[in-house]
Structures are given as structure tokens and as C-alpha cells.
Amino acid sequence: MTHLERITERVNRLGHPDDPRTPRPLLTIDEFFGGNSEIGSIGCNLDGAPSPESFYAFFQSVAQRPEIKDIRVQITAFDVPEWPFSDTVYIMTSATPEQAASWFPAGIKPDETWSGFVDQEYEPYEVPAGVQPVACWWD
């Protein structure tokens, strides 16, 4: 199975993510970034068109922090056949949104961070005890 077949199967398991009735998939960083070379699949508004590999390396590094229990990539759309698109990553952490924002290097810094999930339906996911989801959003 190719990377694209694997991610397509994973993203569509509850319905098509472009259908507003479909719960938003919450992928691990390995699921979203493994095999992803599609510039613009995340951070498409950023100067210099950062690669998915640069985001992946950052998230792998930051995931080692003791205040982080998990990181999930929300699939926002799958309207480009090469790879699904995300504008939001949730870091499950005891840190504040401001602290989380400070971890990002300038080239991939999100436009906004806040506490909690956006008010929409998500696939089943249990937030680990003692942490909150901090949304990192790229416009």
C-alpha cells in the first residue's frame, strides 16, 4: 500500500472529510507526515512554503517535552488528491497556548493558538489526563 493509499484510507474511514457531517479525523503526526511531501498540506499561508518534513521534525522534537502527552493533526479538507490538508494541530499539553506558541520557530509559527477543540464533531478521541488540547492554527 502506498503512502497516499494509506492516508486516504485512514482519513476517509468515517466518511469524506469534505462533508460537514463527517467527524474531523485526528491523525497522529506519524500518520499525517509519514510519506507526506505535499507542500501546502499544512502551513500553506506561510512565507517560503515550508515542507511537511520541517513541520514533522519540529513536532517529533517538541513531542519529547515532558508537558506534552500527544499531538494530533486535524484533517480540514481532502480536496486536493495528492494529500489531505490541515490548518490545525492539537498539542495535548499542560502548557498554556502562549507557551506552546513560543516553541515554534519563526518559519512555521502558527497564526493563532488557543485552549480547547473547535466546536465541531471529531472522531472519537480521549484527551489524556492532566492535559488540555492547545490548538495551533494556520490561516
FISE-364521 format. One record per residue: residue in three letters; x, y negated, z negated of N, C-alpha, C in turn. Coordinates in pm, whole numbers, plus 50000, padded with zeros to 5 digits. Atoms other than C-alpha are relative to their C-alpha. Layout:
// residues N
> ALA; X; Y; Z; X; Y; Z; X; Y; Z
...
END
This chain:
// residues 139
> MET; 50085; 50118; 50000; 50000; 50000; 50000; 50090; 49876; 50000
> THR; 49921; 50122; 49994; 50139; 49657; 50094; 49965; 49908; 49884
> HIS; 50030; 50098; 50104; 50159; 49366; 49851; 49866; 49931; 50027
> LEU; 50125; 50067; 49966; 49876; 49194; 50038; 49880; 50091; 49978
> GLU; 50110; 49906; 50025; 49656; 49506; 50026; 49975; 50016; 49850
> ARG; 50011; 49984; 50145; 49728; 49546; 49654; 49931; 49878; 49938
> ILE; 50058; 50121; 50060; 49643; 49183; 49569; 49856; 49980; 50049
> THR; 50136; 50013; 49947; 49335; 49184; 49795; 49905; 50092; 49924
> GLU; 50082; 49905; 50076; 49200; 49495; 49622; 49977; 49950; 49858
> ARG; 50011; 50048; 50139; 49271; 49351; 49277; 49907; 49880; 49989
> VAL; 50077; 50124; 50008; 49118; 49010; 49347; 49853; 50022; 50031
> ASN; 50138; 49978; 49957; 48803; 49149; 49508; 49925; 50107; 49922
> ARG; 50063; 49887; 50067; 48721; 49420; 49256; 49865; 49968; 49938
> LEU; 50130; 50037; 50056; 48427; 49223; 49107; 49914; 49922; 50099
> GLY; 50068; 50078; 49898; 48318; 49057; 49432; 50100; 49905; 50062
> HIS; 49909; 50091; 49933; 48466; 48796; 49661; 50016; 49873; 49916
> PRO; 49980; 50115; 50087; 48627; 48512; 49463; 49949; 49868; 50057
> ASP; 50058; 50122; 49945; 48489; 48251; 49704; 49850; 49990; 49974
> ASP; 50141; 49999; 50036; 48136; 48350; 49595; 49989; 49948; 49856
> PRO; 50008; 50057; 50135; 48045; 48131; 49294; 49939; 50093; 49894
> ARG; 50058; 49904; 50095; 47859; 48426; 49136; 50103; 50103; 49953
> THR; 49897; 49904; 50036; 48180; 48631; 49119; 50082; 49948; 49884
> PRO; 49913; 50044; 50110; 48363; 48613; 48787; 50143; 49978; 50051
> ARG; 49864; 50033; 49958; 48704; 48450; 48834; 50098; 50107; 49952
> PRO; 49895; 49908; 50043; 48985; 48707; 48834; 50109; 49927; 49920
> LEU; 49890; 50051; 50082; 49258; 48651; 48572; 50115; 50099; 50012
> LEU; 49891; 49908; 49971; 49573; 48815; 48705; 50119; 49975; 49908
> THR; 49873; 50017; 50069; 49896; 48878; 48521; 50095; 49928; 50096
> ILE; 49904; 50065; 49911; 50196; 48689; 48652; 50062; 50101; 50096
> ASP; 49945; 49899; 49910; 50331; 49015; 48793; 49904; 50031; 50115
> GLU; 50098; 49974; 49895; 50007; 49079; 48983; 49998; 49887; 50103
> PHE; 50012; 50113; 49908; 49991; 48729; 49132; 50128; 49972; 50076
> PHE; 49875; 50041; 49937; 50357; 48666; 49203; 50078; 50114; 50065
> GLY; 49927; 49888; 49941; 50483; 49017; 49287; 49970; 50010; 50149
> GLY; 50019; 49995; 49856; 50532; 49008; 49664; 49944; 49873; 50061
> ASN; 50059; 50124; 49950; 50392; 48656; 49693; 50109; 49907; 50052
> SER; 49907; 50097; 49940; 50593; 48440; 49933; 49923; 49887; 50069
> GLU; 50087; 50095; 49932; 50299; 48222; 50040; 50009; 49861; 49934
> ILE; 49990; 50138; 50047; 50395; 47855; 49990; 49860; 49940; 50000
> GLY; 50133; 50059; 50010; 50084; 47672; 49872; 49900; 50087; 49929
> SER; 50093; 49914; 50073; 49926; 47968; 49694; 49983; 49950; 49856
> ILE; 50007; 50067; 50129; 49992; 47766; 49377; 50084; 49873; 50012
> GLY; 49925; 50126; 49998; 50105; 47406; 49326; 50007; 49935; 50137
> CYS; 49995; 50048; 49861; 50012; 47309; 49682; 50008; 49848; 50010
> ASN; 49995; 50145; 49997; 49992; 46940; 49589; 50137; 49944; 49960
> LEU; 49871; 50047; 50052; 50349; 46922; 49457; 50096; 49965; 50113
> ASP; 49897; 50039; 49903; 50630; 46746; 49643; 50102; 50111; 50014
> GLY; 49895; 49903; 49976; 50886; 46971; 49802; 49951; 50142; 50019
> ALA; 50058; 49867; 49978; 50648; 47269; 49841; 50076; 50109; 49924
> PRO; 49929; 49897; 50076; 50785; 47482; 49555; 49952; 50140; 50037
> SER; 50032; 49862; 49962; 50797; 47852; 49628; 49931; 50072; 49884
> PRO; 50056; 49917; 50106; 50593; 48111; 49439; 50110; 50061; 49913
> GLU; 49889; 49942; 50076; 50928; 48258; 49336; 50048; 49906; 49889
> SER; 49958; 50094; 50103; 51016; 47937; 49147; 49899; 49997; 49885
> PHE; 50101; 49992; 50106; 50684; 47950; 48958; 50016; 50130; 49921
> TYR; 49987; 49868; 50064; 50733; 48321; 48887; 50118; 50002; 49904
> ALA; 49882; 50003; 50086; 51082; 48270; 48749; 49973; 49917; 49874
> PHE; 50034; 50082; 50116; 50954; 47991; 48525; 49910; 50077; 49904
> PHE; 50094; 49930; 50088; 50661; 48195; 48392; 50062; 50123; 49934
> GLN; 49931; 49888; 50062; 50879; 48501; 48334; 50086; 49952; 49884
> SER; 49915; 50056; 50105; 51116; 48285; 48131; 49919; 49951; 49880
> VAL; 50079; 50059; 50109; 50852; 48099; 47931; 49921; 50108; 49925
> ALA; 50073; 49891; 50066; 50668; 48427; 47856; 50079; 50061; 49885
> GLN; 49915; 49947; 50107; 50963; 48518; 47632; 49992; 49919; 49872
> ARG; 50011; 50085; 50119; 50883; 48234; 47389; 49914; 50071; 49896
> PRO; 50076; 49928; 50104; 50757; 48365; 47053; 49856; 49953; 49983
> GLU; 50136; 50053; 50017; 50447; 48143; 47058; 49908; 50036; 50117
> ILE; 50081; 49961; 49884; 50324; 48296; 47386; 49971; 50150; 49993
> LYS; 50042; 49861; 50005; 50125; 48620; 47389; 49964; 50056; 50137
> ASP; 50038; 49954; 49868; 50014; 48636; 47754; 49991; 49878; 50092
> ILE; 50021; 50104; 49898; 49990; 48436; 48079; 49912; 50061; 50107
> ARG; 50094; 49952; 49899; 49703; 48471; 48325; 49980; 49896; 50109
> VAL; 50018; 50085; 49884; 49665; 48328; 48674; 49857; 50014; 50048
> GLN; 50139; 49999; 49953; 49310; 48233; 48767; 49999; 49993; 50151
> ILE; 50018; 50009; 49856; 49217; 48306; 49126; 49885; 49904; 50026
> THR; 50097; 50105; 49970; 49037; 48000; 49254; 49931; 50022; 50132
> ALA; 50056; 49977; 49866; 48986; 48096; 49619; 50084; 50104; 50072
> PHE; 49928; 49908; 49912; 49081; 48353; 49878; 49951; 49972; 50142
> ASP; 50047; 50043; 49869; 49000; 48156; 50192; 50111; 49997; 50105
> VAL; 49887; 49985; 49909; 49347; 48198; 50345; 50040; 50147; 49995
> PRO; 49981; 49854; 50004; 49406; 48560; 50448; 50138; 50046; 49953
> GLU; 49866; 49958; 50038; 49778; 48559; 50359; 50016; 50027; 49850
> TRP; 49986; 49980; 50146; 49734; 48534; 49977; 49893; 49919; 49930
> PRO; 50097; 50082; 50074; 49477; 48417; 49719; 50064; 49874; 49944
> PHE; 49957; 50131; 50048; 49501; 48062; 49583; 49963; 49984; 49853
> SER; 50027; 50036; 50139; 49527; 47946; 49223; 50033; 49854; 49976
> ASP; 49968; 50135; 50044; 49506; 47597; 49081; 50015; 49994; 49848
> THR; 49996; 50000; 50146; 49505; 47706; 48715; 50067; 50127; 49947
> VAL; 49936; 49891; 50072; 49728; 47921; 48497; 49969; 49979; 49852
> TYR; 50029; 50005; 50143; 49628; 48001; 48138; 50114; 50065; 49922
> ILE; 49895; 49949; 50089; 49904; 48040; 47881; 49934; 50025; 49866
> MET; 50057; 49964; 50129; 49785; 48225; 47570; 50108; 49972; 49895
> THR; 49894; 50050; 50086; 49978; 48040; 47303; 49945; 49933; 49875
> SER; 50034; 50078; 50119; 49974; 47885; 46958; 50045; 49855; 50016
> ALA; 49954; 50137; 49974; 50131; 47571; 47110; 49884; 49913; 50046
> THR; 50100; 50096; 49951; 49935; 47258; 47195; 50015; 49984; 50151
> PRO; 49986; 50027; 49857; 49862; 47161; 47555; 50118; 49906; 50031
> GLU; 49889; 50093; 49979; 50115; 46878; 47521; 50135; 50073; 49990
> GLN; 49876; 49922; 50013; 50385; 47119; 47403; 50019; 50088; 50124
> ALA; 49989; 49915; 49882; 50308; 47358; 47689; 50042; 49919; 50123
> ALA; 49963; 50086; 49886; 50330; 47073; 47943; 50148; 49966; 49998
> SER; 49859; 50039; 50012; 50675; 46985; 47810; 50095; 50113; 50043
> TRP; 49915; 49888; 49962; 50809; 47333; 47901; 50030; 50001; 50150
> PHE; 49988; 49993; 49854; 50767; 47279; 48277; 50108; 49905; 50052
> PRO; 49908; 50092; 49932; 51048; 47139; 48491; 49919; 49909; 50093
> ALA; 50070; 50102; 49921; 50954; 46831; 48695; 49943; 50055; 50131
> GLY; 50043; 49953; 49868; 50925; 47020; 49026; 49876; 50086; 50002
> ILE; 50121; 49915; 50004; 50642; 47249; 48909; 49906; 49961; 49886
> LYS; 50083; 50046; 50112; 50484; 47046; 48626; 49853; 49987; 50042
> PRO; 50142; 50013; 49965; 50102; 47073; 48622; 49952; 49856; 49987
> ASP; 50060; 50133; 50008; 49885; 46766; 48670; 49933; 49976; 49866
> GLU; 50068; 50011; 50130; 49691; 46837; 48350; 50015; 50130; 49923
> THR; 50010; 49883; 50089; 49691; 47072; 48052; 49892; 49970; 49898
> TRP; 50103; 50015; 50103; 49410; 47131; 47802; 49977; 50134; 49933
> SER; 50033; 49879; 50076; 49283; 47382; 47547; 49872; 50061; 50054
> GLY; 50120; 49926; 49966; 49035; 47649; 47649; 49982; 50026; 50148
> PHE; 50034; 49965; 49863; 48892; 47804; 47961; 49904; 49896; 50057
> VAL; 50099; 50082; 49931; 48699; 47603; 48219; 49866; 50070; 49984
> ASP; 50134; 49946; 50018; 48324; 47650; 48183; 49951; 50067; 50129
> GLN; 50044; 49917; 49889; 48271; 47925; 48441; 50015; 50145; 49957
> GLU; 49992; 49859; 50037; 48245; 48302; 48439; 50134; 50059; 50043
> TYR; 49873; 49932; 49974; 48566; 48506; 48418; 49980; 50151; 49987
> GLU; 50002; 49857; 50021; 48636; 48875; 48445; 50025; 50025; 49850
> PRO; 49979; 49973; 50142; 48644; 49043; 48102; 50147; 49983; 49961
> TYR; 49866; 50023; 50052; 48946; 48925; 47907; 49988; 49961; 49853
> GLU; 50001; 50033; 50143; 49012; 48917; 47534; 50127; 49921; 49967
> VAL; 49887; 50084; 50039; 49233; 48632; 47414; 50066; 50065; 49879
> PRO; 49932; 49940; 50114; 49499; 48776; 47181; 49978; 49919; 49872
> ALA; 50023; 50064; 50129; 49451; 48700; 46812; 50110; 49897; 49972
> GLY; 49905; 50101; 50045; 49616; 48385; 46678; 50045; 49901; 50105
> VAL; 49962; 50094; 49894; 49644; 48201; 47010; 49876; 49949; 50070
> GLN; 50107; 50057; 49920; 49433; 47992; 47242; 50046; 49993; 50146
> PRO; 49959; 50022; 49862; 49426; 47963; 47620; 50031; 49852; 50021
> VAL; 49966; 50136; 49959; 49607; 47650; 47737; 50002; 50001; 50152
> ALA; 50012; 50008; 49855; 49508; 47563; 48092; 50108; 49908; 50054
> CYS; 49902; 50079; 49926; 49777; 47437; 48327; 49944; 49988; 50140
> TRP; 50076; 50021; 49877; 49610; 47281; 48631; 50077; 49911; 50096
> TRP; 49941; 50078; 49892; 49750; 47159; 48961; 49887; 49953; 50089
> ASP; 50106; 50059; 49920; 49523; 46923; 49155; 50013; 50038; 50146
END
